[in-house]
Amino acid sequence: MADVNDRMPALYIGHGAPPLLDDPLWSGQLAQWAANLPRPTAILIVSAHWESAPVMLSANGAPLVYDFGGFAPRYYQMTYETPDATALAGRVAAMMPANEPVHQHTSRGLDHGAWVPLKIMYPAGDIPVLQMSLPTSDPTRLLELGKRLRPLRDEGVLVIGSGFLTHGLPFLTEFRIDAAAPGWSTDFDAWAADAMRRGDVDALANYRAEAPGMPYSHPTVEHYTPLFVTLGAATDPEEPGEQVIDGFWMGLSKRSLQVA
């Protein structure tokens, strides 16, 4: 086993929408973040945009999923080809309990919660990428899933939970990148930032009851819950991580976390 100091970190990132690719501020932050990390041997990413149980894994070499609407045509022509991730898929499948078999999808590629940020972070596309479905919204079960994935970090695999710390799209009134953040978004962001700073996993998991700005910040919770895969993959989930990116994008919190 690798020394704890040699382990890859685990990340929770805000993935934005396709226009993130044209935002010099946030894309610059993501690119710099990736440049500061050790080079991964492979990437395992769990995106808010693939909710499916049992756990499913993306197909090697499959076309990208353009799971968005209303954007410029060029976004639907983008590609992100990466090396074969079959070996990683086999490792992940072997880590799951015998009574929770993993489904290897035959045709599903990376969705925009994976390929949009990764095109910025690793633009050469020369690192194998495997996407895993989000099988539940239960923080306890997702923490356990992350714990099962933890040994991958000793093998140089970068584990990423990809979502958005606030995601109240139905309640936005402006759709500019620099739009002011609504109160429900700033309130939830400040609460989560404080809980992360204290390493308070219990509070983060009890967000429905404790977090201000609910349910406006998360009318559905799939953009928040990938955080628990990241925390579960941490060496110590209650050890405060580094909040590498903060601020707002279209009024939504882009706060992102790195854990050791």
C-alpha positions in Angstrom: 0.0 0.0 0.0 1.2 3.5 -0.8 2.2 5.9 2.0 -0.7 8.1 3.0 1.2 11.1 1.6 1.5 9.4 -1.8 -2.3 8.9 -2.2 -4.2 10.8 -4.7 -6.7 13.2 -3.2 -10.4 12.9 -3.8 -12.4 15.8 -5.2 -15.9 17.2 -5.1 -16.3 19.6 -8.0 -19.0 21.9 -9.4 -19.2 20.9 -13.1 -21.1 23.8 -14.5 -22.8 23.7 -17.9 -21.2 23.8 -21.4 -20.6 27.6 -21.2 -18.1 26.8 -18.4 -15.8 26.0 -21.3 -15.8 29.7 -22.3 -15.6 31.1 -18.8 -11.9 32.2 -18.3 -12.2 32.6 -14.5 -13.7 29.3 -13.5 -12.0 27.3 -16.3 -8.7 28.8 -15.2 -9.4 27.8 -11.6 -10.1 24.2 -12.6 -7.1 24.0 -14.9 -4.8 25.3 -12.2 -6.3 22.9 -9.7 -5.5 20.0 -12.0 -2.0 21.3 -12.6 -1.3 21.3 -8.9 -2.4 17.6 -8.5 -0.2 14.6 -9.0 -0.9 13.1 -12.4 -3.6 10.4 -12.1 -3.2 6.9 -13.5 -6.9 7.0 -14.2 -10.0 9.0 -13.2 -13.2 7.6 -11.7 -16.0 10.2 -11.7 -19.5 10.1 -10.2 -21.8 12.6 -11.8 -25.1 14.1 -10.8 -26.4 13.4 -14.3 -26.4 9.6 -14.1 -28.7 8.3 -11.3 -29.0 4.6 -11.7 -29.0 1.6 -9.4 -27.4 -0.9 -9.2 -24.1 0.8 -9.8 -23.4 1.1 -13.5 -20.2 1.9 -15.3 -19.7 3.8 -18.6 -18.8 2.0 -21.8 -15.3 2.3 -23.1 -15.0 4.4 -26.2 -18.7 5.3 -26.3 -19.8 8.7 -27.6 -20.3 11.6 -25.2 -23.8 12.2 -23.7 -25.1 15.6 -24.6 -27.6 15.8 -21.8 -28.5 19.5 -22.0 -30.6 21.7 -24.2 -30.7 25.3 -25.5 -27.0 25.8 -26.0 -25.0 26.7 -29.1 -24.7 23.9 -31.7 -20.9 23.7 -31.3 -21.3 22.2 -27.8 -23.1 19.2 -29.3 -20.2 18.5 -31.6 -17.5 18.4 -29.0 -15.6 15.2 -28.3 -13.4 13.9 -25.5 -11.6 10.7 -26.3 -9.7 9.0 -23.6 -7.7 5.8 -23.3 -9.3 2.4 -22.4 -10.6 2.3 -18.8 -11.4 -1.5 -18.9 -8.9 -2.3 -16.2 -10.3 0.3 -13.8 -13.8 -1.0 -14.5 -12.7 -4.4 -13.5 -11.2 -3.1 -10.3 -14.3 -1.1 -9.4 -16.6 -4.1 -10.0 -14.4 -6.3 -7.8 -14.7 -3.7 -4.9 -18.5 -4.0 -4.7 -20.3 -6.5 -2.4 -21.3 -9.8 -4.0 -24.9 -9.0 -3.4 -24.6 -5.7 -5.3 -23.4 -6.6 -8.7 -22.1 -3.9 -11.0 -23.7 -3.4 -14.5 -21.2 -2.7 -17.3 -23.1 -0.5 -19.7 -22.5 -1.3 -23.3 -23.2 2.1 -24.9 -23.2 5.0 -22.4 -20.4 7.5 -22.6 -19.5 10.4 -20.4 -22.2 12.9 -19.6 -21.6 16.6 -19.3 -21.1 16.4 -15.5 -17.9 14.4 -16.4 -16.6 15.6 -19.8 -17.1 19.4 -19.4 -14.9 19.8 -16.4 -12.4 17.1 -17.5 -11.9 18.8 -20.9 -10.7 21.8 -18.9 -8.7 19.9 -16.2 -7.1 17.3 -18.5 -7.5 18.7 -22.0 -5.2 16.2 -23.7 -7.6 13.4 -22.9 -4.7 11.1 -22.3 -5.9 9.7 -18.9 -8.4 6.8 -18.8 -11.8 8.0 -17.5 -14.5 5.8 -16.1 -17.9 7.2 -15.0 -19.9 5.5 -12.3 -23.6 6.0 -11.8 -25.0 7.6 -8.6 -27.0 4.7 -7.2 -28.8 6.4 -4.3 -29.3 9.8 -2.6 -28.7 8.3 0.9 -25.6 10.0 2.3 -24.8 7.0 4.5 -24.8 4.6 1.6 -22.8 7.0 -0.5 -20.2 7.4 2.2 -19.9 3.6 2.3 -19.6 3.5 -1.5 -16.8 6.1 -1.3 -15.1 4.0 1.4 -15.1 1.0 -0.9 -13.4 3.1 -3.6 -10.8 4.5 -1.2 -8.1 1.9 -2.1 -8.1 3.2 -5.7 -6.4 6.3 -4.4 -3.3 4.2 -3.5 -3.1 3.2 -7.1 -3.1 6.7 -8.4 -6.8 6.9 -9.3 -8.4 10.3 -8.9 -11.9 9.9 -7.5 -14.2 12.8 -8.3 -17.8 13.5 -7.2 -19.2 15.9 -9.7 -22.2 18.1 -8.9 -23.0 21.7 -7.8 -23.1 22.9 -4.2 -26.3 24.8 -5.0 -28.5 23.9 -7.9 -31.9 25.6 -7.7 -32.3 26.1 -11.4 -36.1 26.5 -11.2 -35.7 29.5 -8.9 -33.2 31.5 -10.9 -34.4 34.7 -12.4 -31.2 35.6 -14.3 -29.1 33.4 -16.5 -25.9 35.4 -16.7 -22.6 33.9 -15.5 -22.1 37.0 -13.3 -25.7 37.1 -12.0 -26.0 37.9 -8.3 -26.5 34.9 -6.1 -30.0 34.6 -4.5 -30.2 34.5 -0.7 -31.0 30.8 -0.6 -27.8 30.0 -2.6 -25.6 32.2 -0.4 -27.1 30.9 2.8 -26.7 27.2 1.8 -23.2 27.9 0.6 -22.1 29.6 3.8 -23.6 26.8 5.9 -21.9 24.1 3.8 -18.6 25.9 3.9 -18.7 26.1 7.6 -19.6 22.4 8.0 -16.8 21.4 5.6 -14.3 23.6 7.5 -15.2 21.8 10.7 -15.3 18.3 9.1 -18.9 17.9 10.3 -20.0 15.0 8.1 -23.1 14.5 10.2 -24.3 18.0 9.6 -23.6 17.8 5.9 -25.6 14.5 5.8 -28.5 16.1 7.7 -28.8 18.9 5.2 -32.5 18.5 4.7 -33.2 19.5 8.3 -30.2 21.7 9.1 -29.3 23.6 5.9 -30.7 27.1 5.3 -31.9 27.7 1.8 -33.6 24.3 1.4 -35.4 23.2 -0.7 -34.6 26.0 -3.0 -30.9 25.2 -3.2 -31.7 21.6 -4.0 -35.2 20.9 -5.2 -33.7 17.6 -6.2 -30.6 16.5 -4.5 -28.4 14.7 -7.1 -26.0 17.7 -7.5 -25.3 17.7 -3.7 -25.0 14.1 -2.9 -21.9 13.2 -4.9 -20.1 15.1 -2.1 -20.6 12.0 0.1 -18.8 9.7 -2.3 -15.9 12.1 -2.1 -16.0 12.3 1.7 -16.3 8.5 1.9 -13.2 8.1 -0.2 -11.3 10.4 2.2 -8.6 8.9 4.5 -10.6 10.5 7.4 -14.0 11.9 6.3 -14.1 14.1 9.4 -10.7 15.7 8.7 -11.5 19.1 7.1 -10.5 19.2 3.4 -9.3 22.2 1.3 -12.0 24.3 -0.3 -10.1 25.0 -3.5 -12.7 27.0 -5.4 -15.5 29.2 -4.1 -17.8 31.9 -5.4 -20.9 31.7 -7.6 -21.7 31.1 -11.3 -25.1 32.1 -12.6 -26.0 32.5 -8.9 -25.1 28.9 -8.0 -22.3 28.0 -5.7 -19.2 26.5 -7.4 -17.5 25.7 -4.1 -15.4 22.7 -4.5 -13.5 20.5 -2.1 -10.3 18.4 -2.0 -9.8 15.8 0.7 -6.7 13.8 1.6 
